[in-house]
Amino acid sequence: MIEFNVEKLDNKSSARAGLLKTDHGNIKTPIFMPVGTQATVKGIHQSELKSDINAQIILGNTYHLYLRPGTEILEGAGGLHKFMGWDLPMLTDSGGYQVYSLSGRRKLKEEGATFASHIDGSKHLFTPEGVMNIQRQIGADIIMAFDECTPYPCDKRYATNSMHLTHRWLDRCFEEFYATEPLYGYDQVLVPIVQGSVYPDLRKRSAEYIAKKACEIYAIGGLSVGEPHEDLYAMTELCCGILPKDKARYLMGVGLPENILESIAAGIDMFDCVLPSRNARHGLLYTSRGVINIKNQKWKADYSPIDEESTAETSRKHTKAYLRHLFQVKELLAGQLATLHNLSFYLWLVNTAREKIIEGTFTEWKSELLPKLSIRL
C-alpha cells in the first residue's frame, strides 16, 4: 500500500511536512533522493547511504538499467532492491530525460521514442507500454510515466505538441499499468508528469490534465534544464496551485540548495538531482555557510572540519586540508568523502526544513539561511 498524508502545514508559506508510506518503509517529507543511476549512488556503499547520509529513498535509472545489466538479470535477481542490496524505498525514472538528452541519437513518434544506445549504437524503442513493463521488472516502489522533456528554450508550438504527446503517452502508461501486476509481492505506484516548458498557459493545462488522474504522487518535469530560476519558481508555484493539495508533489531534477528551499516553500515534497554527487567528484562542496571549491590553495592548511555545523560524521571528522590533499593526489577517497558530505548536507537541509515546518518557524529559518547558500567561500 502506497499512501501520502500531509502532517503539518506551514502558516506563512505553502510548505508542508508529510509522510509517504510504501511497502519498503515510510518516507518523511520534504525529502531529497540521492541518484543511483546504475544500481549505485556513485562511490557510496549502501550501508553509508543509511548510516552517514540517512537516505530514506534512492533513485534508479530506467534507461541505463535497461541497457546494463538488462531486465532479465534484474528479474532473475528478484528486482533491483535485491540486486543491489537496498531494502528501503526506491524510485525509477522512465528514461524520458535520457532519451531527451540523446537529441542526436533519437527520434520521437506517436508510438514512442527510438534511440541508439550510447554504449554500442544498437537501436531500441521505448513505448509507454514497454517502459511500464521495464519498470515492473526493475521493481521500484515508485515508477514514472513516460514523457517527453522539452529542451530550453523551445518555441510554443513545439512545447504544445510535446505536452499533448506526453498526455497521450500518459493515458497509455496508465492503461498498461492497470493491466499488469507487480512482480515481486509489493505495491508500485505510477506517477504522472506535468510538462509545458515555461509557458504558464501550457503548464496550467497540463497540471489540470494530470490532476484528474487518481494518484498519490504528482510530478513536475521539464524544469531545471537551463531556464532562469525565476521561471523555475513561477512554473513550480503555478503547478502546486493546481495539483491536489493532499497528495505528494515531486519536482524532478532540482537542484541547487537554494532551489530546494524555495520550492519547499511553494509546496514541493520530493526532490532529486545529480548535482551534489557529480559536483562532489570535482571538489565542489555545499555547506550551511556557502559553497567551497576544496581544490583551491586557500584550504591547504585549513584544519577546520569540512562543515562544523553538519550532523554527518564525515563532515565533522575530516578537515578541509585533508580533503584537499586527497584531491591533489587523486585518491579515490576524495570523491567518496566529498559525495558523503554533499549528500549529507542535502538530507540535512530537507530534514531541517521539515523540523522547522512542524515547529512553525520555517519561513524565518529559510530567510536566514537562503542568502548564505550560494556564497562562494
N, C-alpha and C positions, 0 to 999 in steps of 0.2 A: 504494500500500500504506500503510495507516494502522495503526500499531503502537505500543504503550506498553510501556516497560520500566522497572522500578524499579532505580535505580543504587546507592542508598545509603539505609539505614535509620538513623534516629536511635536512640541507645542509651538515651535517657531519656524518650522520648515516642513517639507514633505518626507523627511527621513523617518524610517521605521525600523524596529527590531522585530525579527520574525524567527520562525522555526520551520525548516523544511525536513519532513520525515521521509526516509527511504528505508528499504529493507536492509541496507548496509550501514545504517546509522542515521542519526539526526544531525542536521547542519544548522548552526546558529548564524543568522544573517543580521547585518550585511556580511558577505564573505568574499574573499579573493581565492581563486582556484589556480594553483600552480599548473603550468602547462607541461604535460608529459607526452610530447609529440609521438615518440616511437616506443611506447611502453616503458618510458623512463623520463623522469624530470632530470635533465642532463646533469651528470656529476653528483647527484644526490641519491643516497640509499633510501629505500622505502622506510626503514626504521628512523632515519633522520627526519624525514618528512613528518613523522608523528612526534618524535621526541623533541627535536630542535625547532621545527617550524610550526608545529601544531596545525598542520594542514588537515582540514576536515573532508576535503574533496579535491580530486585532481582531474585533469583532462587527458583524453587520448585523442589521436587524430585519425579520422576515418581514412582519408586519402593515403597517408603513409602506412598505416597498419594493413590496409587492403593490399598494397604493393609488397610490403615486407613486414611481418613474416608471411602474411596471407591469411585469409579467413579459415582455410582448412586447418592450419596449425593452431589458430586461436580456438576454434571449435573443438579440436582434439584435446586441447588443454582444459576445456571446460569454461572458456571465456577469458577475457583479458584480466579480470581480477585474479584468477588462479595462475594465469600465465606469468604475471609479474609479481605475484605475492602481495597484493594490496587488498585489504578486506574492508576498506571504508568506501563511501560513495564515489562514483566516477561518472563523468560526462564525456560524451564524444561529440565532436562537431560533425557536420555532414560531408565535409570535403569540398563544400561550395567555395570557401575562401581560397583553398589551394588551387582549385580549378580556375578561379578568377585570376590568381597570380600567375598562371601559366598562359598569359594572354597570347603568346606566340605559338602555343602548342595545343590550343583547344578551340573547339567550335561549338556554339550553342545552337540548339534547335528545339522544337516542341517536345520531341521525345526525351531529350536530356542533353548531357554535355559529353562530347567525345574529346579525348585528350591523349597526348603522347606522354608516356612515363618519363620523368626526369632522370630515371636510372638507366634505362636501356632503349628508350624511344618506342617501346611497344605501345600499341593502340588499345584504348579502353573506352568504355561507355558507362557513364553514371546516369541512371534514371532515378526518378523519385522512388519507384518501387524497389529498384536494386539497392539503393542506399539504405532504405529501411531494412532490407534483408541483411545487408552487410553489418548494420549496427545491431541487429538481433544476434548475429554471430559473434560480434565483438562483446556484446553483453553489458554495456554500460547501463547504469540506472537511469540516466537522463540522456536522451538522444535528440538530435536536432533535425529539423526539416531541411530538405534540400532546397537551396535558394540560389539566386544569382546576387553576388555582391557587386554593386556598381562601382566603377572607379571614380575618383575625384580628380579634376572636375569631369562632369558629363552633362550633355545638354538635356533639356527637359523631355524631349521626345524619347531619347534613349532610356532615361530614368523611368518614364511612364510605361514603356513597353516591357522593361525589365521587371517592374513591380507587378504588372499583370501576369507575366510569365511565372514569377515567384508564387503568386496566389494560385495559379492553375497547378503548379507543381505541388503546392501545399495540399490541395484537395486530394491529389493522387497519393501523397505521403500518408494522409490520414486513412484513406481507403485501404491501402496496403497494411498499415499499422494495425488497424482493427480486424483485418482478415488473417492476421498471423498471431502467434503466441510467443512469449519469451521462451528461450531455450534452456535456461539454467535454474528455473524454480523460484525466481524473484521478479518483482514487478519492474517494468520500464515505463517511462513517461515520455511522450513526444512533445517537443517544444516548437511552436511556430515562430517565425521571424518577421518583424516589421522591416520593410525596405522603403525606398522613396528618395534616396540621396539626401540633399539638403533643401528640398522643395517642401515647404510647410504643407501645402495642399495635398501633395502626394503622401507625405508622412501621415497626415490625418486620415486619408482614405485607407491607407494600408493598416494603420493601427485599428481603425474601426472594423476592417475586414477580419483581422487577426483576432480581435476581441470577441467576435462571435463564436469562435471555437471554444469548446469547454475544456480548459487546461488548468493545470496547477502552476505552470510557469509560462511566461511570455518573454520572448527575446526581442531586442532591438539590434539590428545588424546594419552593415553598410556605413558605419561611422569609424572614426579613428583611422581613416585611410588618406589623410593629408589635408582634410578640411580645417579651417580655423577653429580654435577652441570655442569661440562664440557660437559657431554653427553646431558644434557637438552638443553644447549645453542647451541651446534652443530646441534642437530636434529631440533631445532626451526629455526635456521638460514637457514638450508638446505630447510626445507618446505616453509619458507617465500620466498625463491628464486624461487619457482616453482608455488605456488598458485597465482591466479590473483592479480595484483597489485592494481586494482581499487575496490576490494571487501574487506569486513571486515575479519579479522583473529582472531580466538578465541583460546587461549591456555588454555586448560581445567585443572583445579585443581592446578594452580600455583598462588601464592605460597608465599615465603618469600618476604619482600620488595625489597631486592637486586635482587631476581629472576625477579621480575616485571620490575624493571628499565632496566635490561639487555635485557629482552625480548621486551620491548617497542623499544629499540634501534635496535632490529633485525626486527621490523616491525609488532609486535603484537598489536592488538587494544582492545581486550577484555580478562578479567581475572575473575576467581572465585577461592575461596579457603575457607575451613573451619578454617584455622589456626588463623586468627585474632579473631574470636569469640570463638573458642574452647580454645585457649591458654589464652584468657582473663579470662575465668572462672576459670583458675588455677593460675591467678595472674601474667601472663607474658604480659608485655606491650611493644608495639613498639612505638618508638618516633623518632624525627628527629635527636636526639643525640645518639641513640643506644637503646638497649633492657634492660628493667627493670624487675626484679623479685620483685614485690611490697611487697611480704611477708617477704623479708629479713629485719633483725634487723636495718640495716643502714637507713631505711626510717622512723623509728618510730617517730622521732622528726623533720622530714623534712617538713617544712611548705610551700615549694615552690609548684607551680602548677604542675599537672601531666606532662604537656608538655607546657612550656612557649611559644613555637613557634606555637602551634596548633591554627587553626581557629575555633575549636569546643568549645562551651561554657563549656561543661563538663570538658574538659581537662584544661581549664584556671581557672575555678571556684573552683574546688576541689583540695585539696592538697594531696601530696603523703602520708603524715602522716594519713590523714583521710581515704583514700582508704585502706591503710594497716590495720588500725583499723577495718574497716568493714570486711576484710578478716579474721582477727584474731578472731572476734566474730561470724563469719559465717553468716553474714547478707546477705540476697538475693540481696540487693542493691549493694553489692561489685561486683558481676558478671555483673550486669546491667551497672554500671558505667564503668567498665573495658572494656566491649564489646562496649559501646558507644565510648569510647576513641579509641580503636584499629580500629574499622571500620571507624571512622572519620579520623584517620591517613592514612589509606589506600586510602580513597577517596581524601584526601589532596594530597597524593603522585601522583596519576594519574592525578588529575586536574592541579597540578602544572607542571607536565610533559607536559601536553597539552599547558599550557601557554608558557612554555619555547620553545616548538617546534614552536609555532606561532611567538615568539619573535626572533627565530634563535639562542637561547643560550642553547639549551637542552644539548648538549654534555658537555659543560663546567659545567653546573649545576649538571649533573649526575656525572661527575668526582669528584666534590667537595663533594657531598652528599654520594656517594656509600660507601666509607670507614667507615663512621660513623654508617651505618645502622645495622651492625652485632656486634658492640661493646657491651659487657656486662657492664652496668653501675653499 
